[in-house]
Amino acid sequence: MQQYVILRRSGWTSPAELERAAARSSQVADEQMPGDVRWIRSYVLEEDGGSVGTVCIYEASSSEAIHRHASRADLPVDEIIPIADTVILRPDPQPA
């Protein structure tokens, strides 16, 4: 499986709406596409006008599988970028 970055700009109007979308995403990946899509993590973005976006890291069999997953889970997709390599200087900080 290849790793991908998925950019979802201003996809949700509130953190609560994003939380519902995350639940749909997990359910679709786990129940309908377990061999094709695996959600690794997301970074939530504060967008202009108070909306919320994300940068998501996924493993997937293809970019087309990510598009199918997004369609089934009713998620926006602005851009899908294959990850060439990972450089880790420090572990992700823990939330306060």
N, C-alpha and C positions, 0 to 999 in steps of 0.2 A: 504494500500500500504506500502511496505517495502522501506526503504532508502538504497541506495547502493553507494559505492565509485567505480568509474571506472578509471582505470589507462590506459592512452594512451601515451606510451613512444615514443618520436621522430616520432610522427605521421605526422608532416607537415614540409615542408622545409622553411616556412616563416610565419609571422603573417598574411599576406594577404591570404595565402592558408587556414590557420586556420579560418579566418573570413568567407570565403566561406563555409567551412565545418560547421561552427556554424549556418549559414543560412539554410543549408540543414537539419541539425539536428532539428532545431526549426520547420521547415515546416513539416517534417515527423511526429514529435511528435504531433504537433497541428492538422494536417489534417488527418493523417492516424491512429494514435494510441492515441487519447486523453484520453482514459480510462485506458491505459496500461503503459504509460511512461510520466514522467514530469521532465524536466530538471530544477534543482534548481540553481546551480552555478558551475563555473569551476575556477580552479587556473591554470594559464599558466606557464609552466616550461621551463627554458632555458636549452636545452640539449647540449651535446657535439657535436661539429662540426657545431653549428649554427642552428640545427633543433629545433622545438618547440614541446613540449608534453603538456599533461593536466592531472590534477586530477579533475574528475567531480563528483558532487553529484547529484544523481537522485532519484526520487521516481518511483517505478515500481511495477507492479503486480507480476513480477518474474524476475530472472536473464535471463531466456529465452526471455522475452519481450525485455530486453536490447539488447541481441544479435540480435533479429529481427530488432529492431530499427537501430542498428549500420549497419547491412547489407543493409537495405533499404536506409540509408543516406550515405553509403559508408564511414563509420568511422572505424578506427582501434579500437580494444579492446585487451589489454594485460592481464587485470585482472579485475574481478568483485568481490567485497567484500561486503557482507551484513553489514550494520551499526548496532551495538548492542545498542548504546546509544550516546548521545551528551553531552559534557561538554563544556560550554561556559564561559571563564574567562573574555574576553573582546569582544566587537563587532569587526567584520572585519574592519581593517583600511581603510580609504577612500583613493583612488588613489590621488597622488600629482598633 
